[in-house]
């Protein structure tokens, strides 16, 4: 009889463990890092991005991601958790290009490597701004909200807006 009680306790613990594991898996699969929680510009092509940037007179930031990319999910989670970057976005045209159908159109001028995520910064004229990424081997790889904010501030400095001194090279 004593053995039967131990088995019931073991079964109860096993069921509890399975419930915890299942709950954790559901949470991870539905975590907010799956996508950005920001309302992006509704453009579909790089030509439309440039047109909106020129029309608004704002600089632009373009996020190029894929839904299956772990680094992309990390970037999205980092941006979602950062209130400061969302306030910076208010003075920018912010675009998210995502999906397996992304064409070469979403590459920077002359760029051949298709790594992701990529983040492009554009001037109010619609030109690509020369902003050095944290890793110079990957010119458009900004892996976190902090790196993106730094890139945005560099563009603002170059343009002489947002507290920057201006005068840098575009």
C-alpha positions in Angstrom: 0.0 0.0 0.0 2.9 2.3 0.8 4.3 1.8 -2.7 1.0 2.7 -4.3 1.0 6.1 -2.5 4.5 6.9 -3.7 3.5 6.1 -7.3 0.5 8.4 -7.0 2.7 11.2 -5.7 5.2 10.6 -8.5 2.4 10.7 -11.1 1.1 13.9 -9.6 4.6 15.5 -9.8 5.1 14.3 -13.3 1.8 15.8 -14.4 2.7 19.1 -12.7 6.0 19.1 -14.4 4.4 18.5 -17.8 1.9 21.3 -17.2 4.8 23.7 -16.3 6.8 22.7 -19.3 3.8 23.1 -21.6 3.0 26.5 -20.1 6.5 27.7 -20.6 6.6 26.5 -24.2 3.3 28.3 -24.9 4.7 31.5 -23.4 7.9 31.3 -25.4 6.1 30.7 -28.6 3.8 33.7 -28.0 6.4 36.0 -26.6 6.2 39.7 -27.8 9.5 39.4 -29.6 7.8 37.7 -32.4 7.0 41.0 -34.0 7.4 44.7 -33.4 4.7 46.4 -31.4 5.0 49.7 -33.2 2.8 51.1 -35.9 5.0 51.3 -39.0 4.6 53.3 -42.2 2.4 51.5 -44.7 4.7 51.5 -47.6 5.4 48.4 -49.7 8.6 49.3 -51.7 11.8 51.2 -51.3 10.6 53.8 -53.8 7.6 54.4 -51.6 9.8 54.7 -48.5 11.9 57.3 -50.3 8.8 59.2 -51.5 7.3 59.3 -47.9 10.7 60.4 -46.5 10.9 63.2 -49.0 7.3 64.2 -48.5 7.6 64.4 -44.7 11.1 65.8 -44.5 11.9 63.3 -41.8 14.9 60.8 -41.9 14.0 57.2 -42.2 14.9 53.9 -40.5 14.1 50.6 -42.3 14.1 47.3 -40.5 14.6 44.2 -42.8 13.8 41.0 -41.0 12.5 37.4 -41.6 10.0 35.7 -39.3 12.2 32.6 -38.8 15.4 34.6 -37.8 16.5 34.3 -34.2 18.6 37.5 -34.4 15.5 39.3 -35.9 13.4 38.2 -33.0 16.0 39.4 -30.5 16.1 42.8 -32.2 12.3 43.0 -32.2 12.2 42.1 -28.5 14.8 44.7 -27.7 13.0 47.4 -29.5 9.6 46.4 -28.0 11.1 46.7 -24.5 12.6 50.2 -25.1 10.3 53.2 -24.5 13.0 55.7 -25.5 13.4 54.3 -29.1 9.7 54.5 -29.6 9.7 58.2 -28.7 12.6 58.7 -31.1 10.5 57.0 -33.8 8.0 59.8 -33.7 10.4 62.0 -35.6 11.3 59.4 -38.2 9.6 57.5 -41.0 9.8 53.9 -39.7 9.4 51.0 -42.0 9.5 47.2 -41.4 10.1 45.0 -44.4 9.5 41.4 -43.6 8.8 38.0 -45.1 10.3 35.3 -47.2 9.4 37.2 -50.4 11.8 40.1 -49.8 13.5 41.1 -53.0 16.8 42.6 -53.8 15.0 45.9 -53.7 15.3 45.9 -49.9 19.1 45.8 -50.1 21.1 49.0 -49.8 22.7 50.5 -53.0 25.4 48.1 -54.1 24.8 45.6 -51.2 25.1 42.0 -52.2 25.0 40.1 -48.9 21.6 39.2 -47.7 22.2 38.8 -44.0 19.4 39.7 -41.6 18.4 41.6 -39.7 19.5 44.7 -41.5 18.7 48.3 -40.5 19.0 51.2 -42.9 19.1 54.8 -42.1 18.0 57.3 -44.7 18.4 61.1 -44.9 15.3 63.3 -45.5 16.4 63.3 -49.2 15.9 59.5 -49.3 19.6 58.7 -49.5 21.3 56.1 -47.4 23.2 57.7 -44.5 26.7 56.4 -43.7 26.3 55.1 -40.2 28.9 52.7 -38.9 27.4 49.5 -37.5 28.8 48.0 -34.3 30.5 45.3 -36.5 32.1 46.9 -39.6 32.0 43.6 -41.4 28.2 43.9 -41.5 27.5 47.5 -42.4 23.7 47.3 -41.7 23.6 44.9 -38.7 22.3 46.7 -35.7 21.4 43.9 -33.3 19.7 45.8 -30.5 17.5 48.8 -29.7 20.6 50.4 -28.2 22.6 50.0 -31.4 19.6 51.3 -33.5 19.3 54.4 -31.2 23.0 55.1 -31.5 22.6 54.9 -35.3 19.6 57.2 -35.2 21.5 59.7 -33.1 24.4 59.7 -35.5 22.0 60.6 -38.3 20.5 63.3 -36.2 24.0 64.6 -35.5 24.9 64.6 -39.2 21.7 66.5 -40.0 22.1 68.9 -37.1 18.8 68.0 -35.5 17.8 66.4 -32.2 20.6 68.1 -30.1 23.4 67.1 -32.5 26.0 69.5 -33.8 25.7 68.6 -37.5 28.4 68.7 -40.0 29.1 65.0 -40.4 29.3 63.1 -43.7 26.2 61.6 -45.2 
